[in-house]
Amino acid sequence: MQRLLCCALFASLAAVASPQARAGRLLDLAVVDRDTGATLPTYASRGKLYVAGTPGHRYSVRLSNRSGARVLAVLSVDGVNAVSGETASPEQSGYVLDPWETTEIAGWRKSLDEIAQFNFTALPDSYAARTDRPANVGVIGVAVFTERAPVWRERRDEIAQAPAAAPKAEAGAAEAESSARAQAMPAPAPAEAKQRSLARGERLGTGHGAREYARVDTTTFVRATSAPAETVAVWYDSRANLVAQGIVPRPIARAEPQPFPGGFVPDPAPR
């Protein structure tokens, strides 16, 4: 279950294949086909990991905190921040995961209560392309940050806890921007045009799908460092395109054995 959406993160920075997942030191990233329930297997090629998406299927990004402390995960889909809709950058808003927590992010964050579902679609119908940002379609990435520990100072005979100040952000600002982008987007391509596009090998992107209830809350999180502790990413496209690029092996055609292939018993060949 999604728990915490971190929208107040940045004013107080510190001074200073698995077969089915992209494993990092702090965070595991996997892609789940929501229409089949399957975790998509990964394929390694040229130093990257790929998954094959099915056009039209909904998907989610499963994040697993591998550490015993909270982490901030800034999620980018096709080069777009999945919370705010901004062109993605590590210093932006993201999701805060508790120690050892696993959550699935299933869509573009529209408010604290609602998302627009992620789905695999032809590149021209992707959210990034429909908001004039098609250059980075085809990759899902997460910038991971650790949390700065509270600072303790001794004053006279007392010890006072002095955590770094982190002002609460206006969560509505990001939501309003995201809603404005959605209203400004052109209408999706007709179904027949999408089918023709996919039939000729059009690259896959991530669409702005149906609305869905997915409640989260806000919290504060002070980053231990200004740069991510790690970045994990997985690239995606249709199976046909990944096969054509040599990333996914071509299936081996094998004749299916038949229990009753002929008539009467023939003589064996002479020795």
N, C-alpha and C positions, 0 to 999 in steps of 0.2 A: 504494500500500500504506500502511495506517495504520502510523505509526512510534512516535509518542511520546504518551503520555497524561500530562498534567501534573497531579499530585495534591499537590504541595507548593509552593504558590505564594504564600501570602498573609501569612506572618509578617513578611516584609521588604519591604514596599512602599516605593517612593521617597517622600521627604518631599513632596516636591512632588505602454434595454434592448437592452444587448446583446440580440439576439433570444432567446438561450438562457441568460442569466446575469444576476445582479445584480452589477455591477462596482463595487468600491470602490477607494479609493486604495491600500490595502494588501492587500485580499483580494477574490477573486471567489467568489460563491456561485451554484451551479446545482443543480437537482433532476433526477435521472436516474431514469427508469422502468426498473427492473432486469428486468422481464419482457419488455420490448421492446428494451432497450438504448439507447433514445432519450433525449437531453437535452430536457427539456420546454421549449418556447418560452414566453417571458414576454409578458404583455400589460399595458400601462400604463393606469392609470385612477385619477383623483383623487389623483395624487401617489404611488401605490403600484404595485408590480409583482406580477402574479398568474401562477400556473401552474395548468393544469387537470390534475387527477389522475384516474386511472381506478380506480373502486372495486375492491378486491381485489388490485390490483397492488402489488408490493413496490417500494420506492424507496430511493435513497441521496441524501445531501447531499454534493455535490462542492465541496471547498474548495481554492482555488489561491492560494498565497502569491505576491503580485506584487512582493515586496521582496527585497533582498539580505541580509536578516537574519532571525533566527528571530522568529516571532510566536506568540502564544497566542490560540487561537480558542475562546471559551466558547459552546457550541452550545445553543440553546434550541429545542425543538420543542413547539408548543402550550403555551408558557409553562412547560415542564418542562426542567430541565437533563438533557441526553442522557447524561451521565456518571454523575451521582449520583442522579438521580430527584427532587431537591429542586425546589421551586418556583423557577424560574430567576431568578438575579441575577448581574450581571456579575462580582462578586468570587469566584465559585465556580470549581471545576475545569473544565478544558477540554483541548483537543488542542494540542500544540506542533508547528508546521510549520517545517521547515528552510527556508533561503533558496530561493525559486522552486519549492518543493515543492507537488505536487497530491495530495490524498488524498480518498477517498470514505468517509463515515461512513454505514454501512448499518443501524444499529440502536441500541437502548438498550444502554448498556454494563452487562453483568452481572458481568464479572470482567475480568482482564487478558487472558483467552483467549476470551471469549465475548460475543456480543451477542444481543438479541432483535430480530428484524428489524422495520424500519419498514414499514408497509403502509397503504395508503389504505383507510379503513373508515368506516362510519356513525358520526356523532359519539357516540352513546351507547356504542359499543364501543371508543372511543379510550382510550388509556392514561390521558390526563388526566381524562376523564370517569369512568373506572372507579376513579380515586383521588380523586374528589370535587373536581376542579379543571377544570371545563369552560369557564371564562370566556374563556380565551385560545386555544381550539382554532381552527386554521386559519392559523397563521403560523409560519414558520421564521426564526429570527434568530441572528446571530453577533455577539458583542462581541469586538472585536479589540484586543489589547494588544501594544505593542512591548516589547523587553527592555532593561533598564537595563545600560549598559556597565560593565565592571569599573572600580573606582576605583584609581588608582595614587598612592602617596604616597612622598615621598623621606624617608629616615631616615638621618642621618649620611652615610656614603659609599655606602650601599646603597639600591637601589630595591626596595621590596617591593610585591607585588601584594596588594591587600586587597579581594577581592570581598565583596559583601554576603552575610551569612549567610542561608541559607534552609533551615530544618530539613526533613528528610524527613517526609512525611506518612504516615499509616497508610492505604494504599490500600484495605485490607480494610474499613475503616469505611464508606466510600461504597458498596462492593459489598454489604456486609451490609444496609445500609439499603435499597438497591435491591431485593435479594432478598426482604427482609421485605415491602416494598410489593407485590411480585408475588404473594407467597403470600397476602396479605390481600385481593387483588382478587377481586371476584365473577366467576363464570364468564361467558365471552362470551355474547352473545345468540345464540340458535339461527340457523342459516343462513336459514331462511324469514323470520324476523323482520327480519333485516338486509336481505334483498331487498325486503320491504315498505317498510321505512324509506327505503331509497335510491330506491325507485320514486316516493315522494311528495315527493322533493326534499330529503331530509335532508342537512344539511351534512356535508362530509367531515372526518374527523379522522385521527390517526395511531395505528394499533393497536400492540399489544405482541405481535409475531409469533413465528414459530418461532426456536429457538436456532440460532446459526451460529458457527463458529470464526472469530475475528478477533483475532489476537494484537497486543497493544501492550505497551510498557514504560513505566516511570515515569521522570520527570526532574524537575529543579528549574528554575524560571524566576522571575526577579525582575522584576516589572513596572516599566517606566520611569515610569508615572503610575498614580494610583489610579483614574482614570476611563478608559474605553476610548478608544483613539486614533480608532476609528470603529466604527459599528454598521451592519450591513447586514441586510436582511430581505426576505423574499418571502412573499406570502400565497397560499393555495391553496384550491381547492374543486373540485367536479365540473364538467365542461364544461357540463352542462345548467344548473347553477346560475349559472355565470359568464355564460352566454348570456342567461339570464333577467334578470340584473342589468345587461346591456348592456356587460359588460367584454370578453367574447369576441364578435366579430362573428358574426351568424347566417350559416350557409352559404347561398350563392346556388344555388337550384335551376335547373339547366340541363338541357334535353332532350339526351340522348345521341344523336349522329348515327348513323343506321343505314345499312349498305351496301346493303340490299335492302328498301326500305320499301314498294314497291308491285308492280303487275303490268306492263301494257303501257304504251307511251309515249303520254302524252296530248298533244293539241295545245297549244301555248303560248297564253297570253291575247292577244287582239288588241291592237295598238298604238293 
